């Protein structure tokens, strides 16, 4: 494990092998010549009490302020938490999830594996994101369950899926009707 300078780790935390706390966030500005200039990442990471961080998980330092992992959060292995993210109390996140920069996650959320969350979004308390969910806009309702890419309300997703899985047969029937 590696904990960079200025980072704060609370009490009763478990940080597993090869986790990195406080590496630079992915901040680059395009230059006129087509190259990219690194934006200094001057902030830190604050990990509150009773947090567990899995192996090979990375929590990037903030650009100016703090990336914050609140009390009781559980992060599985192979997770990317980008700069300026805040994860609310008692949220659990499964493996291979990525949370892009400046996203605010509420309390008591549950994210299944391989969830992708775009940057600068807000996810309210008690939101559940199904496996491989792709969230590209802020979630509006507390306690909502979402699945799919782009993320849809779970009930609406399964209604749509019931139609989607039958599309090949429906297309075949439509082609037959057109021929007649």
MDTraj code that builds the backbone (N, CA, C; nanometers):
import mdtraj as md
import numpy as np

residues = "UNK UNK UNK UNK UNK UNK UNK UNK UNK UNK UNK UNK UNK UNK UNK UNK UNK UNK UNK UNK UNK UNK UNK UNK UNK UNK UNK UNK UNK UNK UNK UNK UNK UNK UNK UNK UNK UNK UNK UNK UNK UNK UNK UNK UNK UNK UNK UNK UNK UNK UNK UNK UNK UNK UNK UNK UNK UNK UNK UNK UNK UNK UNK UNK UNK UNK UNK UNK UNK UNK UNK UNK UNK UNK UNK UNK UNK UNK UNK UNK UNK UNK UNK UNK UNK UNK UNK UNK UNK UNK UNK UNK UNK UNK UNK UNK UNK UNK UNK UNK UNK UNK UNK UNK UNK UNK UNK UNK UNK UNK UNK UNK UNK UNK UNK UNK UNK UNK UNK UNK UNK UNK UNK UNK UNK UNK UNK UNK UNK UNK UNK UNK UNK UNK UNK UNK UNK UNK UNK UNK UNK UNK UNK UNK UNK UNK UNK UNK UNK UNK UNK UNK UNK UNK UNK UNK UNK UNK UNK UNK UNK UNK UNK UNK UNK UNK UNK UNK UNK UNK UNK UNK UNK UNK UNK UNK UNK UNK UNK UNK".split()
xyz = np.array([
    [0.0845, -0.1172, 0.0000],
    [0.0000, 0.0000, 0.0000],
    [0.0887, 0.1231, 0.0000],
    [0.0343, 0.2313, -0.0545],
    [0.1090, 0.3584, -0.0568],
    [0.0136, 0.4694, -0.0146],
    [0.0533, 0.5454, 0.0862],
    [-0.0237, 0.6613, 0.1305],
    [0.0647, 0.7837, 0.1108],
    [0.0220, 0.8725, 0.0212],
    [0.1003, 0.9907, -0.0116],
    [0.0873, 1.0992, 0.0960],
    [0.1750, 1.1974, 0.0869],
    [0.1837, 1.3060, 0.1844],
    [0.0514, 1.3814, 0.1998],
    [0.0258, 1.4243, 0.3219],
    [-0.0894, 1.5091, 0.3501],
    [-0.2218, 1.4367, 0.3636],
    [-0.2250, 1.3086, 0.3388],
    [-0.3501, 1.2332, 0.3480],
    [-0.3789, 1.1998, 0.4941],
    [-0.5065, 1.1918, 0.5275],
    [-0.5476, 1.1659, 0.6653],
    [-0.6290, 1.0372, 0.6694],
    [-0.5893, 0.9464, 0.7569],
    [-0.6550, 0.8172, 0.7707],
    [-0.7144, 0.8104, 0.9116],
    [-0.8458, 0.7791, 0.9214],
    [-0.9136, 0.7718, 1.0502],
    [-0.8808, 0.6454, 1.1269],
    [-0.9542, 0.6238, 1.2343],
    [-0.9366, 0.5079, 1.3216],
    [-1.0073, 0.3858, 1.2652],
    [-0.9540, 0.2686, 1.2981],
    [-1.0145, 0.1394, 1.2624],
    [-1.0304, 0.1202, 1.1117],
    [-0.9392, 0.1738, 1.0353],
    [-0.9425, 0.1563, 0.8900],
    [-0.8571, 0.0365, 0.8500],
    [-0.9006, -0.0303, 0.7441],
    [-0.8237, -0.1395, 0.6860],
    [-0.7941, -0.1007, 0.5416],
    [-0.6674, -0.0992, 0.5070],
    [-0.6269, -0.0676, 0.3700],
    [-0.5435, -0.1854, 0.3209],
    [-0.5942, -0.2547, 0.2200],
    [-0.5317, -0.3782, 0.1724],
    [-0.4148, -0.3519, 0.0770],
    [-0.3462, -0.4595, 0.0442],
    [-0.2240, -0.4540, -0.0360],
    [-0.2427, -0.3789, -0.1674],
    [-0.1415, -0.3016, -0.1994],
    [-0.1322, -0.2291, -0.3264],
    [-0.2362, -0.1202, -0.3466],
    [-0.3112, -0.0866, -0.2428],
    [-0.3992, 0.0296, -0.2521],
    [-0.3116, 0.1544, -0.2532],
    [-0.3589, 0.2581, -0.3231],
    [-0.2853, 0.3842, -0.3294],
    [-0.3797, 0.4952, -0.2865],
    [-0.3377, 0.5694, -0.1864],
    [-0.4172, 0.6782, -0.1320],
    [-0.3416, 0.8084, -0.1558],
    [-0.4006, 0.8980, -0.2341],
    [-0.3411, 1.0298, -0.2534],
    [-0.2559, 1.0479, -0.3763],
    [-0.2665, 0.9576, -0.4730],
    [-0.1947, 0.9810, -0.5988],
    [-0.2596, 1.0987, -0.6711],
    [-0.1883, 1.1552, -0.7661],
    [-0.2423, 1.2696, -0.8401],
    [-0.3688, 1.2307, -0.9147],
    [-0.4639, 1.3225, -0.9154],
    [-0.5822, 1.3055, -0.9987],
    [-0.5448, 1.3231, -1.1447],
    [-0.6331, 1.2818, -1.2320],
    [-0.6087, 1.2871, -1.3761],
    [-0.6421, 1.4269, -1.4261],
    [-0.5506, 1.5195, -1.4047],
    [-0.5753, 1.6580, -1.4408],
    [-0.4741, 1.7081, -1.5416],
    [-0.5212, 1.7331, -1.6633],
    [-0.4342, 1.7823, -1.7700],
    [-0.5108, 1.8861, -1.8509],
    [-0.4402, 1.9906, -1.8941],
    [-0.5001, 2.0945, -1.9782],
    [-0.4350, 2.0872, -2.1159],
    [-0.5174, 2.0919, -2.2231],
    [-0.4589, 2.0869, -2.3572],
    [-0.3793, 2.2144, -2.3879],
    [-0.2645, 2.1959, -2.4503],
    [-0.1804, 2.3082, -2.4923],
    [-0.2022, 2.3342, -2.6408],
    [-0.1616, 2.4516, -2.6856],
    [-0.1813, 2.4916, -2.8259],
    [-0.1132, 2.3961, -2.9239],
    [-0.0038, 2.3344, -2.8819],
    [0.0702, 2.2461, -2.9719],
    [0.0159, 2.1026, -2.9743],
    [-0.0970, 2.0787, -2.9071],
    [-0.1579, 1.9455, -2.9066],
    [-0.1125, 1.8561, -2.7925],
    [-0.0171, 1.9036, -2.7135],
    [0.0257, 1.8265, -2.5966],
    [-0.0633, 1.8615, -2.4779],
    [-0.0360, 1.8002, -2.3646],
    [-0.1136, 1.8256, -2.2431],
    [-0.0211, 1.8700, -2.1312],
    [-0.0646, 1.9729, -2.0592],
    [0.0114, 2.0238, -1.9457],
    [-0.0548, 1.9745, -1.8175],
    [0.0270, 1.9187, -1.7275],
    [-0.0228, 1.8656, -1.6013],
    [-0.0737, 1.9788, -1.5121],
    [-0.1930, 1.9610, -1.4563],
    [-0.2476, 2.0547, -1.3590],
    [-0.2065, 2.0043, -1.2209],
    [-0.1384, 2.0866, -1.1436],
    [-0.0945, 2.0411, -1.0109],
    [-0.2131, 1.9968, -0.9248],
    [-0.1957, 1.8863, -0.8563],
    [-0.2977, 1.8335, -0.7651],
    [-0.2496, 1.8646, -0.6238],
    [-0.3016, 1.9709, -0.5668],
    [-0.2489, 2.0257, -0.4420],
    [-0.3270, 1.9799, -0.3180],
    [-0.4399, 1.9142, -0.3379],
    [-0.5237, 1.8741, -0.2246],
    [-0.4751, 1.7470, -0.1582],
    [-0.5678, 1.6804, -0.0892],
    [-0.5325, 1.5570, -0.0194],
    [-0.6500, 1.4603, -0.0235],
    [-0.6389, 1.3527, 0.0523],
    [-0.7463, 1.2558, 0.0713],
    [-0.7728, 1.2487, 0.2206],
    [-0.9006, 1.2492, 0.2575],
    [-0.9414, 1.2297, 0.3959],
    [-1.0239, 1.1015, 0.4007],
    [-0.9759, 1.0050, 0.4764],
    [-1.0488, 0.8804, 0.4972],
    [-1.0913, 0.8794, 0.6434],
    [-1.2230, 0.8758, 0.6653],
    [-1.2740, 0.8809, 0.8011],
    [-1.2676, 0.7430, 0.8676],
    [-1.3202, 0.7310, 0.9879],
    [-1.3137, 0.6088, 1.0679],
    [-1.3896, 0.4920, 1.0055],
    [-1.3434, 0.3706, 1.0366],
    [-1.4123, 0.2450, 1.0041],
    [-1.4286, 0.2204, 0.8549],
    [-1.3353, 0.2676, 0.7761],
    [-1.3368, 0.2491, 0.6308],
    [-1.2498, 0.1286, 0.5965],
    [-1.2936, 0.0504, 0.4972],
    [-1.2101, -0.0572, 0.4442],
    [-1.1896, -0.0335, 0.2957],
    [-1.0645, -0.0427, 0.2531],
    [-1.0281, -0.0188, 0.1135],
    [-0.9574, -0.1431, 0.0614],
    [-1.0109, -0.2008, -0.0457],
    [-0.9611, -0.3258, -0.1013],
    [-0.8301, -0.3119, -0.1764],
    [-0.7741, -0.4273, -0.2073],
    [-0.6472, -0.4348, -0.2787],
    [-0.6565, -0.3686, -0.4159],
    [-0.5493, -0.3008, -0.4527],
    [-0.5375, -0.2362, -0.5840],
    [-0.6425, -0.1291, -0.6099],
    [-0.6972, -0.0733, -0.5053],
    [-0.7898, 0.0386, -0.5176],
    [-0.7100, 0.1680, -0.5079],
    [-0.7525, 0.2691, -0.5846],
    [-0.6836, 0.3981, -0.5858],
    [-0.7826, 0.5081, -0.5499],
    [-0.7416, 0.5936, -0.4569],
    [-0.8188, 0.7131, -0.4202],
    [-0.7278, 0.8329, -0.4480],
    [-0.7624, 0.9102, -0.5515],
    [-0.6789, 1.0228, -0.5940],
    [-0.6973, 1.1440, -0.5038],
    [-0.5887, 1.2193, -0.4880],
    [-0.5959, 1.3441, -0.4111],
    [-0.6770, 1.4468, -0.4892],
    [-0.7341, 1.5425, -0.4182],
    [-0.8123, 1.6493, -0.4801],
    [-0.7203, 1.7501, -0.5480],
    [-0.7759, 1.8230, -0.6403],
    [-0.6995, 1.9277, -0.7076],
    [-0.6603, 2.0372, -0.6089],
    [-0.7562, 2.0826, -0.5287],
    [-0.7299, 2.1905, -0.4334],
    [-0.7705, 2.1528, -0.2905],
    [-0.8818, 2.0881, -0.2737],
    [-0.9432, 2.0639, -0.1435],
    [-0.9124, 1.9224, -0.0959],
    [-1.0181, 1.8428, -0.0744],
    [-1.0007, 1.7046, -0.0290],
    [-1.0921, 1.6100, -0.1052],
    [-1.0399, 1.4947, -0.1406],
    [-1.1217, 1.3805, -0.1789],
    [-1.1584, 1.3160, -0.0461],
    [-1.2891, 1.2865, -0.0247],
    [-1.3329, 1.2419, 0.1081],
    [-1.4048, 1.1081, 0.0991],
    [-1.3597, 1.0139, 0.1802],
    [-1.4260, 0.8847, 0.1973],
    [-1.4792, 0.8850, 0.3399],
    [-1.6106, 0.8945, 0.3533],
    [-1.6741, 0.9139, 0.4839],
    [-1.6780, 0.7858, 0.5678],
    [-1.7170, 0.8030, 0.6907],
    [-1.7189, 0.6969, 0.7920],
    [-1.7960, 0.5733, 0.7459],
    [-1.7342, 0.4569, 0.7659],
    [-1.8007, 0.3298, 0.7415],
    [-1.8062, 0.2842, 0.5972],
    [-1.7456, 0.3578, 0.5056],
    [-1.7460, 0.3201, 0.3639],
    [-1.6642, 0.1919, 0.3454],
    [-1.7119, 0.1050, 0.2556],
    [-1.6411, -0.0185, 0.2213],
    [-1.6170, -0.0187, 0.0708],
    [-1.4899, -0.0163, 0.0317],
    [-1.4507, -0.0198, -0.1091],
    [-1.3844, -0.1540, -0.1367],
    [-1.4347, -0.2248, -0.2357],
    [-1.3814, -0.3547, -0.2746],
    [-1.2475, -0.3358, -0.3461],
    [-1.1968, -0.4408, -0.4050],
    [-1.0721, -0.4375, -0.4814],
    [-1.0923, -0.3681, -0.6164],
    [-0.9838, -0.3150, -0.6697],
    [-0.9806, -0.2629, -0.8074],
    [-1.0840, -0.1531, -0.8335],
    [-1.0875, -0.0555, -0.7467],
    [-1.1793, 0.0578, -0.7618],
    [-1.0976, 0.1842, -0.7850],
    [-1.1495, 0.2732, -0.8693],
    [-1.0880, 0.4034, -0.8931],
    [-1.1810, 0.5112, -0.8383],
    [-1.1315, 0.5882, -0.7422],
    [-1.2032, 0.7046, -0.6884],
    [-1.1210, 0.8259, -0.7305],
    [-1.1762, 0.9057, -0.8191],
    [-1.1006, 1.0169, -0.8779],
    [-1.0951, 1.1383, -0.7856],
    [-1.0187, 1.2383, -0.8305],
    [-0.9989, 1.3591, -0.7513],
    [-1.1300, 1.4320, -0.7233],
    [-1.1371, 1.4877, -0.6017],
    [-1.2493, 1.5701, -0.5560],
    [-1.3792, 1.4934, -0.5352],
    [-1.3758, 1.3615, -0.5377],
    [-1.4960, 1.2812, -0.5110],
    [-1.5227, 1.2832, -0.3614],
    [-1.6504, 1.2761, -0.3255],
    [-1.6900, 1.2564, -0.1864],
    [-1.7859, 1.1384, -0.1818],
    [-1.7549, 1.0391, -0.0980],
    [-1.8401, 0.9209, -0.0812],
    [-1.8994, 0.9260, 0.0583],
    [-2.0339, 0.9235, 0.0672],
    [-2.1047, 0.9375, 0.1936],
    [-2.0953, 0.8165, 0.2849],
    [-2.1276, 0.8382, 0.4111],
    [-2.1216, 0.7361, 0.5162],
    [-2.1848, 0.6044, 0.4732],
    [-2.1186, 0.4963, 0.5112],
    [-2.1725, 0.3601, 0.4993],
    [-2.2129, 0.3195, 0.3579],
    [-2.1492, 0.3766, 0.2600],
    [-2.1712, 0.3353, 0.1214],
    [-2.0787, 0.2177, 0.0914],
    [-2.1283, 0.1202, 0.0141],
    [-2.0471, 0.0048, -0.0247],
    [-2.0339, 0.0025, -0.1766],
    [-1.9114, -0.0267, -0.2235],
    [-1.8816, -0.0228, -0.3661],
    [-1.8070, -0.1509, -0.4034],
    [-1.8616, -0.2261, -0.5001],
    [-1.8004, -0.3523, -0.5425],
    [-1.6918, -0.3287, -0.6477],
    [-1.6171, -0.4348, -0.6739],
    [-1.4967, -0.4308, -0.7567],
    [-1.5183, -0.3720, -0.8956],
    [-1.4115, -0.3159, -0.9461],
    [-1.3999, -0.2625, -1.0811],
    [-1.4937, -0.1453, -1.1083],
    [-1.5297, -0.0742, -1.0054],
    [-1.6118, 0.0462, -1.0201],
    [-1.5195, 0.1664, -1.0353],
    [-1.5625, 0.2619, -1.1185],
    [-1.4894, 0.3863, -1.1350],
    [-1.5804, 0.5041, -1.1090],
    [-1.5362, 0.5943, -1.0241],
    [-1.6124, 0.7157, -0.9929],
    [-1.5276, 0.8334, -1.0394],
    [-1.5750, 0.9034, -1.1418],
    [-1.4969, 1.0127, -1.2010],
    [-1.5001, 1.1374, -1.1132],
    [-1.4113, 1.2306, -1.1441],
    [-1.3836, 1.3463, -1.0612],
    [-1.5019, 1.4323, -1.0243],
    [-1.4963, 1.4829, -0.9023],
    [-1.5908, 1.5802, -0.8465],
    [-1.7325, 1.5275, -0.8304],
    [-1.7509, 1.3966, -0.8320],
    [-1.8831, 1.3374, -0.8082],
    [-1.9077, 1.3275, -0.6586],
    [-2.0313, 1.3573, -0.6184],
    [-2.0722, 1.3492, -0.4780],
    [-2.1694, 1.2335, -0.4625],
    [-2.1303, 1.1345, -0.3806],
    [-2.2118, 1.0154, -0.3553],
    [-2.2698, 1.0266, -0.2153],
    [-2.4000, 0.9985, -0.2022],
    [-2.4671, 1.0092, -0.0736],
    [-2.4349, 0.8967, 0.0221],
    [-2.5089, 0.8958, 0.1322],
    [-2.4933, 0.7948, 0.2374],
    [-2.5679, 0.6673, 0.2015],
    [-2.5177, 0.5547, 0.2532],
    [-2.5860, 0.4257, 0.2449],
    [-2.6211, 0.3836, 0.1025],
    [-2.5359, 0.4160, 0.0078],
    [-2.5549, 0.3716, -0.1305],
    [-2.4905, 0.2336, -0.1465],
    [-2.5349, 0.1601, -0.2498],
    [-2.4788, 0.0289, -0.2820],
    [-2.4520, 0.0235, -0.4313],
    [-2.3260, 0.0040, -0.4685],
    [-2.2878, -0.0044, -0.6086],
    [-2.2339, -0.1444, -0.6359],
    [-2.2941, -0.2138, -0.7304],
    [-2.2477, -0.3468, -0.7695],
    [-2.1206, -0.3334, -0.8531],
    [-2.0665, -0.4447, -0.8979],
    [-1.9407, -0.4455, -0.9700],
    [-1.9471, -0.3807, -1.1069],
    [-1.8354, -0.3242, -1.1481],
    [-1.8148, -0.2641, -1.2792],
    [-1.9069, -0.1471, -1.3086],
    [-1.9459, -0.0749, -1.2065],
    [-2.0256, 0.0464, -1.2256],
    [-1.9326, 0.1573, -1.2732],
    [-1.9814, 0.2386, -1.3668],
    [-1.9069, 0.3540, -1.4140],
    [-1.9877, 0.4796, -1.3903],
    [-1.9288, 0.5769, -1.3237],
    [-1.9992, 0.7006, -1.2913],
    [-1.9205, 0.8168, -1.3501],
    [-1.9860, 0.8950, -1.4349],
    [-1.9221, 1.0114, -1.4966],
    [-1.8936, 1.1181, -1.3908],
    [-1.8144, 1.2165, -1.4279],
    [-1.7726, 1.3192, -1.3345],
    [-1.8741, 1.4290, -1.3122],
    [-1.8575, 1.4984, -1.2016],
    [-1.9369, 1.6168, -1.1660],
    [-2.0853, 1.5842, -1.1477],
    [-2.1154, 1.4653, -1.0979],
    [-2.2542, 1.4240, -1.0764],
    [-2.2857, 1.4198, -0.9279],
    [-2.4159, 1.4136, -0.8979],
    [-2.4630, 1.3971, -0.7609],
    [-2.5480, 1.2712, -0.7554],
    [-2.5186, 1.1866, -0.6580],
    [-2.5956, 1.0648, -0.6353],
    [-2.6481, 1.0727, -0.4925],
    [-2.7806, 1.0813, -0.4750],
    [-2.8357, 1.0993, -0.3403],
    [-2.8245, 0.9733, -0.2538],
    [-2.8664, 0.9849, -0.1298],
    [-2.8610, 0.8759, -0.0328],
    [-2.9399, 0.7536, -0.0795],
    [-2.8929, 0.6363, -0.0388],
    [-2.9608, 0.5078, -0.0535],
    [-2.9846, 0.4637, -0.1983],
    [-2.9065, 0.5149, -0.2908],
    [-2.9184, 0.4744, -0.4313],
    [-2.8489, 0.3401, -0.4493],
    [-2.9109, 0.2518, -0.5279],
    [-2.8523, 0.1220, -0.5617],
    [-2.8247, 0.1197, -0.7112],
    [-2.7012, 0.0868, -0.7485],
    [-2.6623, 0.0777, -0.8889],
    [-2.6264, -0.0668, -0.9200],
    [-2.6950, -0.1256, -1.0181],
    [-2.6723, -0.2646, -1.0559],
    [-2.5409, -0.2820, -1.1299],
    [-2.4992, -0.4069, -1.1425],
    [-2.3729, -0.4402, -1.2076],
    [-2.3648, -0.3802, -1.3476],
    [-2.2506, -0.3266, -1.3805],
    [-2.2194, -0.2647, -1.5089],
    [-2.3086, -0.1452, -1.5425],
    [-2.3662, -0.0857, -1.4421],
    [-2.4481, 0.0336, -1.4619],
    [-2.3581, 0.1488, -1.5068],
    [-2.4048, 0.2247, -1.6041],
    [-2.3317, 0.3417, -1.6520],
    [-2.4104, 0.4674, -1.6218],
    [-2.3627, 0.5467, -1.5278],
    [-2.4349, 0.6660, -1.4825],
    [-2.3725, 0.7880, -1.5487],
    [-2.4494, 0.8543, -1.6356],
    [-2.3952, 0.9696, -1.7076],
    [-2.4655, 1.1009, -1.6744],
    [-2.5584, 1.0972, -1.5779],
    [-2.6223, 1.2200, -1.5297],
    [-2.6577, 1.2017, -1.3829],
    [-2.6743, 1.3122, -1.3138],
    [-2.7055, 1.3048, -1.1713],
    [-2.8342, 1.2275, -1.1476],
    [-2.8374, 1.1522, -1.0394],
    [-2.9569, 1.0758, -1.0009],
    [-3.0476, 1.1714, -0.9243],
    [-3.1765, 1.1689, -0.9547],
    [-3.2693, 1.2670, -0.8984],
    [-3.3319, 1.2247, -0.7660],
    [-3.3623, 1.0945, -0.7514],
    [-3.4405, 1.0499, -0.6360],
    [-3.3577, 0.9689, -0.5375],
    [-3.3720, 1.0021, -0.4101],
    [-3.3111, 0.9221, -0.3037],
    [-3.3699, 0.7819, -0.3078],
    [-3.2872, 0.6825, -0.2857],
    [-3.3332, 0.5441, -0.2771],
    [-3.3635, 0.4778, -0.4103],
    [-3.3333, 0.5421, -0.5202],
    [-3.3632, 0.4848, -0.6518],
    [-3.2701, 0.3675, -0.6828],
    [-3.3228, 0.2674, -0.7543],
    [-3.2437, 0.1540, -0.8035],
    [-3.2299, 0.1687, -0.9539],
    [-3.1054, 0.1672, -1.0019],
    [-3.0779, 0.1866, -1.1436],
    [-2.9968, 0.0701, -1.1966],
    [-3.0141, 0.0443, -1.3269],
    [-2.9376, -0.0605, -1.3934],
    [-2.9247, -0.0232, -1.5408],
    [-2.8245, -0.0779, -1.6071],
    [-2.8069, -0.0562, -1.7510],
    [-2.7179, 0.0617, -1.7832],
    [-2.6920, 0.0757, -1.9140],
    [-2.6123, 0.1859, -1.9654],
    [-2.6793, 0.2418, -2.0895],
    [-2.7232, 0.3667, -2.0879],
    [-2.7198, 0.4564, -1.9735],
    [-2.8150, 0.4071, -1.8638],
    [-2.7872, 0.4467, -1.7422],
    [-2.8626, 0.3992, -1.6256],
    [-3.0109, 0.4353, -1.6368],
    [-3.0933, 0.3352, -1.6097],
    [-3.2389, 0.3530, -1.6075],
    [-3.2923, 0.3008, -1.4756],
    [-3.4090, 0.3525, -1.4374],
    [-3.4785, 0.2968, -1.3224],
    [-3.4913, 0.1461, -1.3450],
    [-3.4636, 0.0668, -1.2437],
    [-3.4592, -0.0791, -1.2592],
    [-3.5904, -0.1352, -1.3145],
    [-3.7036, -0.0880, -1.2658],
    [-3.8328, -0.1381, -1.3179],
    [-3.8484, -0.1077, -1.4666],
    [-3.8155, 0.0157, -1.5044],
    [-3.8261, 0.0553, -1.6446],
    [-3.7279, -0.0242, -1.7310],
    [-3.6081, -0.0480, -1.6790],
    [-3.5096, -0.1261, -1.7524],
    [-3.5630, -0.2662, -1.7829],
    [-3.6189, -0.3340, -1.6827],
    [-3.6656, -0.4713, -1.7033],
    [-3.7890, -0.4762, -1.7939],
    [-3.8731, -0.3732, -1.7915],
    [-3.9848, -0.3651, -1.8874],
    [-3.9306, -0.3523, -2.0297],
    [-3.8316, -0.2648, -2.0464],
    [-3.7713, -0.2456, -2.1786],
    [-3.6987, -0.3715, -2.2238],
    [-3.6319, -0.4380, -2.1322],
    [-3.5586, -0.5596, -2.1657],
    [-3.6543, -0.6690, -2.2133],
    [-3.7727, -0.6758, -2.1535],
    [-3.8708, -0.7756, -2.1959],
    [-3.9069, -0.7569, -2.3437],
    [-3.9079, -0.6330, -2.3904],
    [-3.9335, -0.6054, -2.5313],
    [-3.8066, -0.6295, -2.6130],
    [-3.6957, -0.5769, -2.5667],
    [-3.5696, -0.5843, -2.6388],
    [-3.5301, -0.7281, -2.6725],
    [-3.5441, -0.8172, -2.5779],
    [-3.5006, -0.9553, -2.6019],
    [-3.5862, -1.0245, -2.7069],
    [-3.7059, -0.9705, -2.7351],
    [-3.7953, -1.0284, -2.8351],
    [-3.7848, -0.9592, -2.9714],
    [-3.6995, -0.8597, -2.9829],
    [-3.6900, -0.7850, -3.1086],
    [-3.6563, -0.8712, -3.2300],
    [-3.5655, -0.9691, -3.2230],
    [-3.5383, -1.0492, -3.3425],
    [-3.6634, -1.1217, -3.3943],
    [-3.7428, -1.1805, -3.3040],
    [-3.8662, -1.2471, -3.3469],
    [-3.9674, -1.1465, -3.4004],
    [-3.9752, -1.0309, -3.3344],
    [-4.0688, -0.9279, -3.3803],
    [-4.0296, -0.8793, -3.5197],
    [-3.8994, -0.8642, -3.5439],
    [-3.8507, -0.8206, -3.6754],
    [-3.8865, -0.9240, -3.7825],
    [-3.8679, -1.0508, -3.7491],
    [-3.9002, -1.1588, -3.8433],
    [-4.0486, -1.1554, -3.8800],
    [-4.1341, -1.1384, -3.7797],
    [-4.2788, -1.1316, -3.8043],
    [-4.3147, -1.0087, -3.8868],
    [-4.2497, -0.8966, -3.8585],
    [-4.2749, -0.7747, -3.9351],
    [-4.2344, -0.7928, -4.0803],
    [-4.1179, -0.8540, -4.1037],
    [-4.0730, -0.8792, -4.2402],
    [-4.1732, -0.9672, -4.3142],
    [-4.2282, -1.0698, -4.2446],
    [-4.3271, -1.1579, -4.3066],
    [-4.4539, -1.0810, -4.3411],
    [-4.4965, -0.9907, -4.2518],
    [-4.6161, -0.9115, -4.2791],
    [-4.5944, -0.8161, -4.3984],
    [-4.4755, -0.7594, -4.4081],
    [-4.4450, -0.6676, -4.5181],
    [-4.4482, -0.7445, -4.6508],
    [-4.3965, -0.8656, -4.6514],
    [-4.3957, -0.9480, -4.7743],
    [-4.5380, -0.9776, -4.8207],
    [-4.6284, -1.0000, -4.7273],
    [-4.7686, -1.0313, -4.7621],
    [-4.8348, -0.9092, -4.8186],
])
top = md.Topology()
chain = top.add_chain()
for i, resn in enumerate(residues, 1):
    res = top.add_residue(resn, chain, resSeq=i)
    for name in ("N", "CA", "C"):
        top.add_atom(name, md.element.get_by_symbol(name[0]), res)
traj = md.Trajectory(xyz[None], top)
